[in-house]
Amino acid sequence: MWPETYAVAEIKFFRHMVKQALQDSSHLKCLQLLAGVLACKDFSVYSMKTIVMRPLNTVPVSWWHRRYFVLQLMDILEQLLFSLEE
């Protein structure tokens, strides 16, 4: 019996996003910043992936341009806040 895991699907999703991203995409900068800041806190990797995967899945790739970096970061942090409040 295999344990339930989504690791392969997550890897495929992130690889797909990398292929779709524009050259000056800010999604990796958002991920790196959040990972660095929140790594010191008690957030699980699962929580972080879920919060970051939502905008990657719903926001058009063209909106991940560096000029929208602050807006995307604010959106991700807002989702984190909603998760914490629940």
N, C-alpha and C positions, 0 to 999 in steps of 0.2 A: 504494500500500500504506500503510495507517495504522499508526502505532506503537501498541503495546499500552499502554493506559492505563485506569486505574480512577477517574480524576478525576471524571467525571460521576456514577458510582455512589457515590463518597464524598460528593459534595455532596448528592445525593438522600438518602443515609443520614442525614447530619447535619441536614438540613432536617426529615426525618421525626422525628428525635429531639427537635428543638426544639418541634415541634408536640405531641409526646407528653409533654414534660416538665411537671412541676408548676410553679406560679408561683415557689415558693421552692426549686427544684431546685438541687442543688450540683454537677451535672456540669460546668457551665461554669466554676465556680470551680476545680474540679480541673484542668480543661484549661488555664486561664489560669495557675494556679500552676506547673504542670509546664512549660508552654511558656516561662514567664519564667525559671525556674530552669535548665532544660536547654538553653535557647537558647545559653547561653554554653559549653556542652560540645560534644563531637563526636558528638552523636546526630543521625541523619538524620531528616528530616521523616517519611519512610516508617516508620521504627521507632516514632516517637512516635504516629503515627496508628494503627498496628497495635496498639500496647499499649493505647491509650485506647479504640479501637473494640471490643475484646474485652469489657470490662465493660459498655460501652454496649449491646452486643448480648446479653449474658447476664444482666445484673442487672435485675430489674424496675424500671420507672420510679419506682414508689412508694418504692424504696430509695434514690433519689437525693435524698432530703429532706436538708436541711442538718444534721439531727441525726446523720446517718450519714456526714457529710463525712470525718471522720478514718478511718473504716473503709474507705470507698471509695478514699481517697488511699493508704492502706496497701496495699490490694489492687493498685492500679495500680503502686505502687513495688515491690511483691513481683514482679509480672510483669516489670518492668524488670530486676530483679535476676536472675530466671531467664533472661531473654534474654541478659544480659551473661555469665552463667556458661556458656551454650551456646556 
